[in-house]
Amino acid sequence: MSSTAARVLVVEDERLINQSVVDRLVAEGFEVHEEYDGPGAVAAAARWLPDVIVLDVMLPGFDGHEVCRRVQADRPVPVLMLTARDDETDVLVGLGVGADDYLTKPFSMRELVARVRALLRRVERAATLATAGPAALTLGPLEIDRARRQVRLEGMPVHLTPTEFDLLVCLATEPGTVLTREQLLAEVWDWRDAAGTRTVDSHIRSLRSKIGASAVRTVHGVGYALEVAP
């Protein structure tokens, strides 16, 4: 990604928004392709192999959640979802099918570009971190295979999105230690400000739904700690 321009697929049916996003990303040095509906997005993702997808939830054909599900089944790729409603259910569904982050409309182009760059950095960092530290972590019934990026709970496989896996590994490397939202943003998302604390909260909720609500302890006003019973 460093030697050539990163590819960003923009999927948005509102043409004015689509063009505005495309123009800004091109101005920032990205190679961009645009689509306007669900089937076109899935076909373009398979054909063009983008590095990041900026994906609206509400689309003709089928919605962004289905696009994300189909794309991730074919090839893991970071997805930034755009939602018209800051609705927790919509957000959790998006995270559950493989989205890495989300922005609520209306959003600033500066924020969108920052999120796209952060997703690209996170992919590069994840590849590096996979070879650092122990290859496997075992915490009671929870087994984390860092090399294969697989998780098992009581011997059963648990499907986590790439971001959920990175978040779990970050918490599991210091079990019982409370990590602040800012620390998690820096380590998992590579963000250096506190603007995305709600993103952390949303991913924690999604992670709890898969490994158990009691596995991640909330310290109100501070952050989270992984505490898996033996």
PAZAPA-4460 file (N, C-alpha, C; in steps of 0.05 Angstrom, whole numbers, plus 32768, in hexadecimal, padded with zeros to 4 digits):
% residues 230
    n_x    n_y    n_z   ca_x   ca_y   ca_z    c_x    c_y    c_z   seq   type   mol
   8010   7FE8   8000   8000   8000   8000   8011   8019   8000     1      M     A
   802A   8017   8008   803B   802E   800A   8045   8037   7FEF     2      S     A
   804A   8024   7FDD   8056   802B   7FC3   8042   8033   7FAE     3      S     A
   8029   802A   7FB1   8014   8031   7F9E   7FFC   803C   7FAD     4      T     A
   7FEC   804A   7F9F   7FD4   8056   7FAB   7FC1   8040   7FB5     5      A     A
   7FB7   8043   7FCD   7FA3   8030   7FD7   7F89   8033   7FC8     6      A     A
   7F7C   801C   7FC4   7F63   801C   7FB5   7F4B   801E   7FC8     7      R     A
   7F39   8030   7FC3   7F21   8033   7FD3   7F09   8031   7FC2     8      V     A
   7EF7   801E   7FC9   7EDE   801A   7FBB   7EC9   802A   7FCB     9      L     A
   7EBC   803D   7FBE   7EA7   804D   7FCA   7E8B   8043   7FC0    10      V     A
   7E7A   803B   7FD3   7E60   8031   7FCC   7E4B   8042   7FDA    11      V     A
   7E3D   8052   7FCB   7E2A   8066   7FD5   7E16   806C   7FBF    12      E     A
   7DFC   8069   7FC4   7DE8   806D   7FAF   7DE1   808A   7FAB    13      D     A
   7DE6   809B   7FBF   7DE1   80B8   7FBB   7DF9   80C3   7FAC    14      E     A
   7DF3   80CB   7F93   7E09   80D2   7F81   7E19   80EA   7F8A    15      R     A
   7E0C   80FD   7F96   7E1B   8115   7F9F   7E2F   810D   7FB5    16      L     A
   7E26   80FD   7FC8   7E38   80F4   7FDD   7E4E   80E3   7FD2    17      I     A
   7E46   80D0   7FC0   7E5A   80BF   7FB3   7E70   80CF   7FA6    18      N     A
   7E68   80E3   7F96   7E7C   80F3   7F87   7E8D   8103   7F9A    19      Q     A
   7E81   810D   7FAF   7E90   811D   7FC2   7EA6   810C   7FD0    20      S     A
   7E9E   80F4   7FD7   7EB1   80E2   7FE4   7EC7   80DA   7FD1    21      V     A
   7EC0   80D3   7FB8   7ED3   80CC   7FA4   7EE7   80E2   7F9F    22      V     A
   7EDC   80FB   7F9B   7EEE   8112   7F95   7F02   8116   7FAC    23      D     A
   7EF9   8114   7FC5   7F0B   8119   7FDB   7F20   8104   7FDD    24      R     A
   7F18   80EA   7FDA   7F2C   80D4   7FDB   7F40   80D6   7FC5    25      L     A
   7F37   80DD   7FAD   7F4A   80E0   7F97   7F5E   80F7   7F9D    26      V     A
   7F53   810D   7FA8   7F65   8124   7FAF   7F79   811C   7FC4    27      A     A
   7F72   8108   7FD5   7F84   80FF   7FEA   7F98   80EA   7FE0    28      E     A
   7F96   80E3   7FC6   7FAA   80D1   7FBB   7FA2   80B4   7FB8    29      G     A
   7F88   80AE   7FBE   7F7F   8093   7FBB   7F76   808D   7F9F    30      F     A
   7F76   8073   7F97   7F6A   806A   7F7E   7F4E   8062   7F86    31      E     A
   7F3A   806C   7F78   7F1E   8069   7F81   7F0D   805E   7F6A    32      V     A
   7EFA   804C   7F72   7EE6   8042   7F5F   7ECB   8045   7F6E    33      H     A
   7EB6   804D   7F60   7E9C   8051   7F6D   7E87   803E   7F62    34      E     A
   7E75   8037   7F74   7E5E   8027   7F6D   7E46   8033   7F7B    35      E     A
   7E2D   802B   7F72   7E15   8038   7F7C   7E00   8024   7F86    36      Y     A
   7E06   800A   7F85   7DF2   7FF6   7F8F   7E01   7FDD   7F99    37      D     A
   7DF1   7FCC   7FA7   7DFD   7FB5   7FB3   7E0A   7FA1   7FA0    38      G     A
   7DFC   7F98   7F8B   7E08   7F85   7F78   7E22   7F90   7F6B    39      P     A
   7E21   7FAA   7F63   7E38   7FB6   7F57   7E50   7FB7   7F6A    40      G     A
   7E4A   7FBC   7F84   7E60   7FBD   7F98   7E6D   7FA2   7F9B    41      A     A
   7E5E   7F8D   7F9D   7E69   7F72   7FA0   7E7A   7F6A   7F88    42      V     A
   7E70   7F70   7F70   7E7E   7F6A   7F57   7E98   7F7A   7F56    43      A     A
   7E97   7F93   7F5D   7EAF   7FA4   7F5B   7EC4   7F9C   7F70    44      A     A
   7EBB   7F94   7F88   7ECE   7F8B   7F9C   7EDD   7F72   7F93    45      A     A
   7ECF   7F5F   7F85   7EDC   7F47   7F7C   7EEE   7F4C   7F64    46      A     A
   7EE6   7F5F   7F54   7EF6   7F65   7F3B   7F0D   7F78   7F40    47      R     A
   7F09   7F8C   7F51   7F1C   7FA2   7F54   7F2F   7F9E   7F6C    48      W     A
   7F26   7F8E   7F7F   7F36   7F88   7F97   7F3F   7FA1   7FA6    49      L     A
   7F2C   7FB0   7FB1   7F33   7FC9   7FBF   7F42   7FC3   7FD9    50      P     A
   7F50   7FD7   7FE3   7F5E   7FD5   7FFD   7F4B   7FDC   8014    51      D     A
   7F37   7FEE   800E   7F23   7FF7   8021   7F09   7FFB   8012    52      V     A
   7EF2   7FF6   801F   7ED8   7FFC   8014   7ECA   8010   8026    53      I     A
   7EC0   8025   801A   7EAF   8039   8028   7E93   8032   801F    54      V     A
   7E82   8028   8031   7E69   801B   802A   7E51   8026   8039    55      L     A
   7E3E   8030   8029   7E25   803A   8035   7E13   8022   803D    56      D     A
   7E04   8025   8052   7DF2   8010   805A   7DDA   800D   8048    57      V     A
   7DCD   8023   8042   7DB5   8022   8031   7DBC   8023   8014    58      M     A
   7DB8   800D   8005   7DBF   800C   7FE9   7DA9   7FFD   7FD9    59      L     A
   7DA6   8004   7FBF   7D94   7FF4   7FAE   7DA0   7FD8   7FA9    60      P     A
   7D8E   7FC6   7FA2   7D97   7FAA   7F9C   7D97   7F9A   7FB6    61      G     A
   7DAB   7F9D   7FC6   7DAB   7F94   7FE2   7DBD   7FA6   7FF2    62      F     A
   7DB9   7FA6   800D   7DC5   7FBB   801D   7DE2   7FB7   8023    63      D     A
   7DEE   7FCA   8030   7E0A   7FC9   8036   7E12   7FB2   8048    64      G     A
   7E01   7FAA   805A   7E07   7F93   806B   7E0B   7F7A   805A    65      H     A
   7DFA   7F76   8046   7DFC   7F5F   8035   7E15   7F61   8023    66      E     A
   7E1B   7F79   801A   7E34   7F7E   800A   7E4C   7F76   801B    67      V     A
   7E4C   7F7F   8034   7E63   7F7A   8046   7E65   7F5C   804A    68      C     A
   7E4F   7F4F   804F   7E4F   7F32   8055   7E5B   7F23   803D    69      R     A
   7E52   7F2A   8025   7E5C   7F1B   800D   7E79   7F21   8007    70      R     A
   7E81   7F3A   800A   7E9C   7F42   8004   7EAF   7F34   8018    71      V     A
   7EA9   7F34   8032   7EBA   7F28   8046   7EBC   7F0A   8043    72      Q     A
   7EA7   7EFD   8039   7EA8   7EE0   8034   7EBB   7EDA   801E    73      A     A
   7EBF   7EEC   800B   7ED0   7EE8   7FF4   7EED   7EEF   7FFA    74      D     A
   7EF1   7F06   8009   7F0C   7F10   800E   7F0B   7F25   8024    75      R     A
   7F1A   7F22   803A   7F19   7F36   804F   7F23   7F51   8045    76      P     A
   7F13   7F66   804A   7F1B   7F81   8042   7F0F   7F94   8057    77      V     A
   7F1E   7FA8   805F   7F13   7FBC   8072   7EFB   7FCB   8066    78      P     A
   7EE6   7FCE   8077   7ECE   7FDB   806E   7EC7   7FF2   8081    79      V     A
   7EC3   8009   8076   7EB8   8020   8086   7E9C   8024   807D    80      L     A
   7E89   801F   808F   7E6D   8022   8088   7E62   803E   808E    81      M     A
   7E51   8047   807C   7E43   8061   807F   7E26   805B   8086    82      L     A
   7E1D   8067   809C   7E01   8062   80A4   7DF3   807D   80A8    83      T     A
   7DDA   807E   809F   7DCA   8097   80A2   7DC0   809A   80BF    84      A     A
   7DBF   8083   80CE   7DB5   8084   80E9   7DCA   807A   80FC    85      R     A
   7DCD   8088   8112   7DE0   807F   8126   7DD1   806B   8139    86      D     A
   7DC8   8056   812C   7DB8   8042   813A   7DC9   802A   8142    87      D     A
   7DC9   8023   815C   7DDA   800E   8166   7DD6   7FF4   8158    88      E     A
   7DBD   7FED   8152   7DB8   7FD4   8144   7DC5   7FD3   8129    89      T     A
   7DC2   7FE9   8119   7DCE   7FEA   80FF   7DEC   7FE7   8101    90      D     A
   7DF8   7FF5   8115   7E15   7FF4   8118   7E1E   7FD8   811F    91      V     A
   7E11   7FCB   8132   7E19   7FB0   813A   7E16   7F9C   8123    92      L     A
   7E01   7F9F   8113   7DFD   7F8D   80FC   7E14   7F91   80E9    93      V     A
   7E1C   7FAA   80E4   7E32   7FB0   80D2   7E4C   7FA4   80DC    94      G     A
   7E52   7FA8   80F5   7E6A   7F9D   8101   7E69   7F7E   8100    95      L     A
   7E52   7F73   8104   7E4F   7F56   8104   7E54   7F49   80EA    96      G     A
   7E4F   7F56   80D4   7E54   7F4B   80B9   7E6F   7F52   80AE    97      V     A
   7E80   7F60   80BE   7E9B   7F64   80B5   7EA4   7F80   80B1    98      G     A
   7E93   7F94   80B7   7E9C   7FB0   80B5   7EB0   7FB6   80CB    99      A     A
   7EC3   7FC7   80C5   7ED8   7FCD   80D8   7ED2   7FE7   80E7   100      D     A
   7EC3   7FF9   80DA   7EBE   8013   80E6   7EA5   801E   80D9   101      D     A
   7E9A   8034   80E4   7E82   8040   80D9   7E83   805E   80DE   102      Y     A
   7E76   806D   80CC   7E72   8089   80CE   7E54   808F   80CB   103      L     A
   7E4A   80A1   80DB   7E2E   80A9   80D9   7E2B   80C2   80C9   104      T     A
   7E19   80C2   80B6   7E14   80DA   80A6   7E05   80EF   80B6   105      K     A
   7E0B   8109   80B2   7E1F   8113   80A0   7E3B   8111   80AD   106      P     A
   7E4F   810E   809D   7E6B   810C   80A7   7E7C   811F   8098   107      F     A
   7E93   8125   80A3   7EA6   8136   8096   7EB9   8126   8084   108      S     A
   7EC1   8131   806D   7ED3   8122   805C   7EEE   811E   8069   109      M     A
   7EF6   8131   807A   7F0F   812E   8088   7F0E   8115   809A   110      R     A
   7EF8   8111   80A8   7EF5   80FA   80B9   7EF5   80E0   80A9   111      E     A
   7EE7   80E0   8092   7EE6   80C8   8082   7F02   80C1   8078   112      L     A
   7F11   80D4   806F   7F2C   80CE   8066   7F3D   80C4   807D   113      V     A
   7F3A   80CF   8094   7F4A   80C6   80AC   7F43   80A9   80B2   114      A     A
   7F29   80A2   80B1   7F21   8087   80B7   7F2C   8073   80A2   115      R     A
   7F2B   807B   8089   7F36   806A   8073   7F54   8065   8078   116      V     A
   7F62   807A   807E   7F7F   8077   8082   7F85   8065   809B   117      R     A
   7F74   8068   80B0   7F78   8058   80C8   7F73   803A   80C2   118      A     A
   7F5F   8035   80B1   7F5A   8019   80AA   7F71   800D   809A   119      L     A
   7F7D   801C   8089   7F94   8012   807A   7FAC   800D   808C   120      L     A
   7FB0   801F   809F   7FC6   801B   80B2   7FC1   8003   80C4   121      R     A
   7FA7   7FFF   80CB   7FA1   7FE8   80DC   7FA7   7FCD   80CF   122      R     A
   7FA1   7FCC   80B5   7FA7   7FB3   80A6   7FC5   7FAD   80A6   123      V     A
   7FD5   7FC2   80A1   7FF1   7FBE   80A1   7FFC   7FB6   80BD   124      E     A
   7FF1   7FC3   80D2   7FFA   7FBD   80ED   7FF2   7FA1   80F5   125      R     A
   7FDA   7F98   80EC   7FD1   7F7D   80F3   7FE3   7F68   80E8   126      A     A
   7FED   7F6D   80CF   7FFF   7F59   80C3   8019   7F58   80D2   127      A     A
   8022   7F6F   80DC   803B   7F6F   80EC   8038   7F62   8107   128      T     A
   8022   7F69   8115   801D   7F5F   8130   8017   7F41   8131   129      L     A
   800F   7F36   811A   8009   7F19   8119   8022   7F08   811F   130      A     A
   8039   7F13   8119   8052   7F05   811D   8060   7F0C   8138   131      T     A
   8054   7F1F   8146   8060   7F28   8160   8051   7F1B   8177   132      A     A
   805F   7F15   818C   8053   7F0A   81A4   804C   7EEC   81A0   133      G     A
   803F   7EE0   81B3   8038   7EC4   81B2   8025   7EBE   819B   134      P     A
   8029   7EA6   818F   8018   7E9E   8178   7FFC   7E98   8181   135      A     A
   7FF9   7E90   819A   7FDE   7E88   81A4   7FDB   7E92   81C1   136      A     A
   7FC2   7E99   81C8   7FBB   7EA2   81E2   7FA4   7E91   81EC   137      L     A
   7FA6   7E87   8205   7F91   7E77   8211   7F89   7E84   822B   138      T     A
   7F70   7E8B   822D   7F65   7E97   8246   7F4C   7E88   824D   139      L     A
   7F4F   7E74   825F   7F38   7E64   8266   7F2E   7E55   824E   140      G     A
   7F14   7E57   8248   7F09   7E49   8231   7F0D   7E58   8216   141      P     A
   7F1B   7E6F   8217   7F1F   7E7F   81FF   7F3B   7E7A   81F4   142      L     A
   7F3C   7E71   81DB   7F55   7E6B   81CD   7F58   7E7E   81B5   143      E     A
   7F6E   7E8C   81B4   7F73   7EA0   819E   7F8C   7E97   818F   144      I     A
   7F88   7E90   8176   7F9F   7E89   8164   7FA5   7EA1   8153   145      D     A
   7FBA   7EB0   815B   7FC1   7EC9   814E   7FCB   7EC5   8132   146      R     A
   7FDA   7EAF   812D   7FE5   7EAA   8112   7FCF   7EA5   80FE   147      A     A
   7FBB   7E95   8106   7FA5   7E8E   80F4   7F8D   7EA1   80F7   148      R     A
   7F8F   7EB3   810B   7F79   7EC6   8110   7F5F   7EB7   8115   149      R     A
   7F61   7EA3   8126   7F49   7E93   812D   7F44   7E94   814B   150      Q     A
   7F2B   7E92   8153   7F23   7E91   816F   7F11   7E7A   8174   151      V     A
   7F15   7E6D   818B   7F03   7E57   8193   7EFB   7E5D   81B0   152      R     A
   7EE2   7E57   81B6   7ED7   7E5A   81D1   7ECB   7E40   81D9   153      L     A
   7ED6   7E34   81EE   7ECE   7E19   81F7   7ED0   7E05   81E0   154      E     A
   7EE5   7E08   81D0   7EEA   7DF6   81BA   7EDA   7DFC   81A0   155      G     A
   7EC8   7E0F   81A1   7EB7   7E15   8189   7EC2   7E2E   817C   156      M     A
   7EC3   7E2E   8161   7ECE   7E46   8153   7EBB   7E5E   8157   157      P     A
   7EC7   7E75   8159   7EB9   7E8F   815C   7EC1   7EA0   8144   158      V     A
   7EAD   7EA9   8135   7EB3   7EBA   811D   7EB5   7ED7   8126   159      H     A
   7ECC   7EE3   8124   7ED0   7EFF   812A   7ED8   7F0E   8111   160      L     A
   7ED0   7F27   810F   7ED9   7F38   80F9   7EF6   7F3E   80FE   161      T     A
   7F05   7F47   80E9   7F21   7F4E   80EE   7F26   7F62   8104   162      P     A
   7F15   7F76   8106   7F18   7F8A   811C   7F11   7F7E   8137   163      T     A
   7EFD   7F6E   8139   7EF6   7F60   8152   7F0D   7F4F   815B   164      E     A
   7F1A   7F41   8148   7F31   7F30   814F   7F48   7F41   815A   165      F     A
   7F4E   7F56   814D   7F64   7F68   8156   7F5E   7F74   8172   166      D     A
   7F44   7F7B   8176   7F3C   7F86   8190   7F3F   7F71   81A5   167      L     A
   7F37   7F58   81A0   7F39   7F42   81B3   7F56   7F3D   81BA   168      L     A
   7F67   7F3C   81A6   7F84   7F37   81AB   7F90   7F4D   81BC   169      V     A
   7F88   7F66   81B7   7F92   7F7C   81C6   7F8A   7F79   81E4   170      C     A
   7F72   7F72   81E9   7F68   7F6E   8205   7F75   7F55   8211   171      L     A
   7F79   7F40   8201   7F83   7F26   820B   7FA0   7F27   8212   172      A     A
   7FAF   7F39   8206   7FCC   7F3A   820C   7FD1   7F46   8228   173      T     A
   7FBD   7F53   8233   7FBE   7F5D   824F   7FA5   7F57   825E   174      E     A
   7F9F   7F3D   8262   7F86   7F35   826E   7F83   7F41   828A   175      P     A
   7F6B   7F4B   8290   7F66   7F57   82AA   7F6E   7F74   82AC   176      G     A
   7F7E   7F7E   8299   7F87   7F99   829A   7F73   7FAB   828B   177      T     A
   7F6B   7FC1   8298   7F58   7FD3   828B   7F66   7FE4   8276   178      V     A
   7F5D   7FE2   825E   7F68   7FF2   8248   7F54   8008   8242   179      L     A
   7F5D   8021   8240   7F4B   8037   823A   7F42   8036   821D   180      T     A
   7F2C   8043   8218   7F23   8045   81FC   7F38   8052   81EA   181      R     A
   7F46   8065   81F5   7F5B   8073   81E5   7F72   805F   81DF   182      E     A
   7F79   804E   81F2   7F8E   803A   81ED   7F85   8026   81D8   183      Q     A
   7F6C   801E   81D9   7F62   800B   81C6   7F60   8017   81AA   184      L     A
   7F58   8030   81A9   7F57   803E   818F   7F73   8040   8183   185      L     A
   7F87   8045   8193   7FA3   8048   8189   7FAE   802D   8180   186      A     A
   7FA9   8018   8190   7FB4   7FFD   818A   7FA6   7FEF   8174   187      E     A
   7F8B   7FF0   8174   7F7B   7FE0   8161   7F75   7FF0   8147   188      V     A
   7F6D   8009   814A   7F65   8019   8133   7F7C   802C   812A   189      W     A
   7F90   802F   813A   7FA6   8041   8134   7F9C   805E   8132   190      D     A
   7F89   8065   8143   7F80   8081   8145   7F8E   808E   815D   191      W     A
   7F96   80A7   8159   7FA5   80B5   816E   7F94   80CA   817C   192      R     A
   7F7A   80CA   8178   7F69   80DC   8187   7F51   80CC   8191   193      D     A
   7F40   80D9   81A1   7F2A   80CB   81AF   7F10   80CD   81A0   194      A     A
   7F11   80D5   8186   7EF8   80DA   8177   7EE8   80C1   8172   195      A     A
   7EF4   80A9   8175   7EE6   8091   816D   7EDE   807F   8185   196      G     A
   7EDB   808A   819C   7ED6   8079   81B4   7EBC   8069   81B1   197      T     A
   7EA8   8074   81A2   7E8F   8065   819E   7E94   804D   818C   198      R     A
   7EA7   804F   817A   7EAE   8038   816A   7EB8   8022   817B   199      T     A
   7EC9   8028   818F   7ED3   8014   81A2   7EBB   8007   81B0   200      V     A
   7EA9   8017   81BA   7E92   800C   81C9   7E81   7FF9   81B8   201      D     A
   7E7D   8001   819F   7E6D   7FF0   818D   7E7B   7FD5   8187   202      S     A
   7E95   7FD6   8183   7EA3   7FBD   817E   7EA4   7FAB   8197   203      H     A
   7EA6   7FB8   81AE   7EA5   7FA8   81C7   7E8B   7F9A   81CA   204      I     A
   7E75   7FA8   81C4   7E5A   7F9B   81C5   7E58   7F83   81B2   205      R     A
   7E63   7F87   819A   7E62   7F71   8187   7E73   7F5A   8190   206      S     A
   7E8B   7F60   819B   7E9D   7F4B   81A4   7E90   7F3C   81BB   207      L     A
   7E83   7F4A   81CE   7E76   7F3C   81E4   7E60   7F29   81DB   208      R     A
   7E52   7F30   81C6   7E3D   7F1F   81BC   7E47   7F05   81B2   209      S     A
   7E62   7F03   81AD   7E6E   7EEB   81A1   7E7E   7EDB   81B5   210      K     A
   7E8A   7EE9   81C9   7E9B   7EDA   81DD   7E8F   7EDA   81F9   211      I     A
   7E78   7EE7   81FC   7E6B   7EE8   8216   7E6C   7F04   8222   212      G     A
   7E55   7F0D   822C   7E52   7F28   8237   7E65   7F2D   824F   213      A     A
   7E6A   7F18   825F   7E7A   7F1B   8277   7E98   7F1A   8271   214      S     A
   7EA0   7F13   8259   7EBC   7F10   8253   7ECB   7F2A   8252   215      A     A
   7EBD   7F40   824B   7EC9   7F5A   824A   7EBC   7F6C   825F   216      V     A
   7ECC   7F74   8272   7EC2   7F85   8288   7EC4   7FA3   8281   217      R     A
   7EAF   7FB1   8287   7EAF   7FCE   8282   7EB7   7FDD   829C   218      T     A
   7ECA   7FEF   829A   7ED0   8001   82B0   7EC6   801C   82A7   219      V     A
   7EAF   8024   82B1   7EA2   803C   82A8   7EB4   8055   82AA   220      H     A
   7EB4   8063   8294   7EC4   807B   8292   7EE1   8076   828D   221      G     A
   7EE9   805C   828B   7F06   8056   8286   7F09   8045   826D   222      V     A
   7F00   802C   826E   7F04   801B   8257   7EFB   7FFF   825C   223      G     A
   7F0A   7FEB   8251   7F01   7FCF   8252   7F18   7FBD   825A   224      Y     A
   7F11   7FA5   8265   7F25   7F91   826C   7F19   7F76   8265   225      A     A
   7F2A   7F64   825A   7F22   7F49   8254   7F26   7F38   826D   226      L     A
   7F10   7F2B   8276   7F11   7F1B   828E   7F01   7F02   8289   227      E     A
   7F0F   7EED   827F   7F02   7ED4   8278   7F05   7EC1   828F   228      V     A
   7EEF   7EB6   8299   7EF0   7EA3   82AF   7EFE   7E8A   82A7   229      A     A
   7F0F   7E7E   82B9   7F1D   7E66   82B2   7F0A   7E4E   82AF   230      P     A
***
